[in-house]
């Protein structure tokens, strides 16, 4: 989160200095950087679940495709209507759904461990 905040603060002067013709992209890059705040916990939890694969039902592995389906569906719906921001929003929905699934699986794994 601190790196994302740092990037959000540094991006505008960086873009104005090195890429002045792309100043419109500053907000997009800051939004994409903010998505990392969602992705990192999801990847940590996902790695912990992967480490416990011997105790995880095989059907749980199919849930890994859900974020991709959410991402594609959001792209199809949002890209034609709001353009490049549709891509950013679809990536955020992808990350949020991956985090949600990872948290649910982690909670279920904790219940099974008891």
C-alpha positions as CSV (number, residue, x, y, z in Angstrom):
1,X,0.0,0.0,0.0
2,X,2.9,2.4,0.8
3,X,4.5,1.8,-2.6
4,X,1.1,2.4,-4.3
5,X,0.7,5.6,-2.4
6,X,4.3,6.6,-3.3
7,X,3.6,5.9,-6.9
8,X,0.4,7.9,-6.9
9,X,2.3,10.9,-5.6
10,X,5.3,10.5,-7.9
11,X,3.4,9.7,-11.1
12,X,2.2,13.2,-12.1
13,X,5.6,14.9,-12.0
14,X,7.2,11.9,-13.6
15,X,4.7,11.8,-16.4
16,X,5.0,15.6,-16.9
17,X,8.7,15.4,-17.1
18,X,9.2,12.3,-19.2
19,X,5.9,11.8,-21.0
20,X,4.2,15.2,-21.3
21,X,2.1,14.1,-24.2
22,X,0.5,11.3,-22.1
23,X,-0.7,13.3,-19.1
24,X,-4.2,11.9,-19.6
25,X,-2.7,8.5,-18.7
26,X,-1.6,9.5,-15.2
27,X,-5.0,8.7,-13.6
28,X,-5.1,5.4,-15.4
29,X,-1.7,4.4,-14.2
30,X,-2.5,5.4,-10.6
31,X,-5.7,3.3,-10.8
32,X,-3.9,0.3,-12.1
33,X,-1.3,0.7,-9.4
34,X,-4.0,0.8,-6.7
35,X,-5.2,-2.6,-8.0
36,X,-2.0,-4.0,-6.7
37,X,-3.3,-3.4,-3.2
38,X,-6.0,-5.9,-3.9
39,X,-3.8,-8.4,-5.8
40,X,-1.1,-8.8,-3.2
41,X,-3.2,-10.3,-0.4
42,X,-4.9,-12.5,-2.9
43,X,-1.7,-13.9,-4.2
44,X,-0.4,-14.5,-0.6
45,X,-3.6,-16.4,0.4
46,X,-3.6,-18.2,-2.9
47,X,0.0,-19.4,-2.3
48,X,-1.0,-20.6,1.2
49,X,-3.9,-22.5,-0.3
50,X,-1.7,-24.0,-3.0
51,X,0.7,-25.2,-0.2
52,X,-2.2,-27.1,1.3
53,X,-3.3,-28.8,-1.9
54,X,-3.2,-32.2,-0.4
55,X,-6.1,-31.2,1.9
56,X,-8.0,-29.2,-0.7
57,X,-10.8,-30.9,-2.6
58,X,-10.0,-31.0,-6.4
59,X,-13.2,-29.1,-7.2
60,X,-11.7,-26.0,-5.5
61,X,-9.2,-25.8,-8.3
62,X,-12.0,-24.9,-10.7
63,X,-12.7,-21.7,-8.7
64,X,-9.5,-20.3,-10.0
65,X,-11.1,-19.7,-13.4
66,X,-13.9,-17.5,-12.0
67,X,-11.8,-14.3,-11.8
68,X,-10.8,-14.8,-15.5
69,X,-14.5,-15.2,-16.4
70,X,-15.3,-12.0,-14.5
71,X,-12.5,-10.2,-16.2
72,X,-13.6,-11.2,-19.7
73,X,-17.3,-10.5,-19.0
74,X,-16.5,-7.1,-17.6
75,X,-14.2,-6.3,-20.6
76,X,-17.0,-7.3,-23.1
77,X,-19.5,-5.1,-21.2
78,X,-17.4,-2.1,-20.2
79,X,-14.8,-1.7,-23.0
80,X,-17.3,-0.6,-25.7
81,X,-19.2,1.7,-23.3
82,X,-16.5,3.5,-21.3
83,X,-13.3,2.6,-23.2
84,X,-9.9,2.3,-21.5
85,X,-11.5,2.9,-18.1
86,X,-13.5,-0.2,-18.8
87,X,-10.2,-2.1,-18.9
88,X,-9.2,-0.7,-15.5
89,X,-12.5,-1.4,-13.9
90,X,-12.5,-5.0,-15.3
91,X,-9.0,-5.6,-13.9
92,X,-10.2,-4.3,-10.5
93,X,-13.2,-6.6,-10.7
94,X,-10.9,-9.5,-11.6
95,X,-8.6,-8.7,-8.6
96,X,-11.5,-8.3,-6.2
97,X,-13.1,-11.6,-7.3
98,X,-9.8,-13.4,-6.9
99,X,-9.4,-11.9,-3.4
100,X,-12.9,-12.9,-2.5
101,X,-12.5,-16.5,-3.7
102,X,-9.2,-16.8,-1.9
103,X,-10.6,-15.5,1.4
104,X,-13.6,-17.8,1.2
105,X,-11.3,-20.8,0.4
106,X,-9.0,-19.9,3.2
107,X,-11.9,-19.7,5.7
108,X,-13.2,-23.1,4.5
109,X,-9.7,-24.5,4.8
110,X,-9.5,-23.3,8.4
111,X,-12.8,-24.9,9.2
112,X,-11.7,-28.2,7.6
113,X,-8.4,-28.1,9.7
114,X,-10.4,-28.2,13.0
